Amino acid sequence: MYGVTVSMTVREGQREAFEKLIKTLIEAVKAHEPQNLAYHVLRSRAQPNNFRIVEIYASKEAFKTHVGAAYVSELNPAIQATLEAAAQMEMVDILA
């Protein structure tokens, strides 16, 4: 398995737009990526403009397929426009 986390802070007044875009992305991932095993978006209760995405793929190749998908390329600029700064991506080991 191959794991990725993405941390981001949404600009003030952009949370609703971000959540709509990210839900569209999740629907596309679930519809077109059978090798995506999990795709969860978490929002901080203490700081509601802070989000973390947890993604789990069957393999590194499945992650590369995700990154290269047309819907990711189409939605990513709009998602990035809602953020205070560039998202921080980290590859992680899945222990359990």
Summary of the structure (lengths in Angstrom):
residues: 96
radius of gyration: 13.1
end to end distance: 10.7
largest distance: 36.8
contacts: 254
relative contact order: 0.31
helix: 41%
strand: 32%
